[in-house]
């Protein structure tokens, strides 16, 4: 919905000029763009996981990639730092158990696409 709002920004400006609706400020447009940029990987991952071919071995790489993405500094995410931090903390608190659960670690290790690339160092040693 936010994506559609940005696509229709010119139309909104036109109707705002007629006094029908309130126009979006430049800061609101930049914030909406930053939010879309921040949430883009979540949309891609959701589409991938919803496929019938999704595997348990993909859980750890997906979570690790999201956490790494949220940790990385990005100029496209200006103004959404608090949202980014809360997303990271929420993912970590809800999904941290998969890094120590044998079902997930073994399946990730056995998948030749991932092996040990996404496993936590402590799990690899044991």
Secondary structure in CASP SS format (residue, H / E / C, confidence):
PFRMAT SS
TARGET T0000
AUTHOR 0000-0000-0000
METHOD secondary structure of the structure
MODEL  1
X C 1.00
X H 1.00
X H 1.00
X H 1.00
X H 1.00
X H 1.00
X H 1.00
X C 1.00
X H 1.00
X H 1.00
X H 1.00
X H 1.00
X H 1.00
X H 1.00
X H 1.00
X H 1.00
X H 1.00
X C 1.00
X C 1.00
X C 1.00
X C 1.00
X C 1.00
X C 1.00
X C 1.00
X C 1.00
X H 1.00
X H 1.00
X H 1.00
X H 1.00
X H 1.00
X H 1.00
X H 1.00
X H 1.00
X H 1.00
X H 1.00
X H 1.00
X H 1.00
X H 1.00
X H 1.00
X H 1.00
X H 1.00
X H 1.00
X H 1.00
X H 1.00
X H 1.00
X H 1.00
X H 1.00
X H 1.00
X H 1.00
X C 1.00
X C 1.00
X C 1.00
X C 1.00
X C 1.00
X C 1.00
X C 1.00
X C 1.00
X H 1.00
X H 1.00
X H 1.00
X H 1.00
X H 1.00
X H 1.00
X H 1.00
X H 1.00
X H 1.00
X H 1.00
X H 1.00
X H 1.00
X H 1.00
X H 1.00
X C 1.00
X C 1.00
X C 1.00
X H 1.00
X H 1.00
X H 1.00
X C 1.00
X C 1.00
X C 1.00
X H 1.00
X H 1.00
X H 1.00
X H 1.00
X H 1.00
X H 1.00
X H 1.00
X H 1.00
X H 1.00
X H 1.00
X H 1.00
X H 1.00
X H 1.00
X H 1.00
X H 1.00
X H 1.00
X H 1.00
X H 1.00
X H 1.00
X C 1.00
X C 1.00
X H 1.00
X H 1.00
X H 1.00
X H 1.00
X H 1.00
X H 1.00
X H 1.00
X H 1.00
X H 1.00
X C 1.00
X C 1.00
X C 1.00
X C 1.00
X C 1.00
X C 1.00
X C 1.00
X C 1.00
X C 1.00
X C 1.00
X H 1.00
X H 1.00
X H 1.00
X H 1.00
X H 1.00
X C 1.00
END
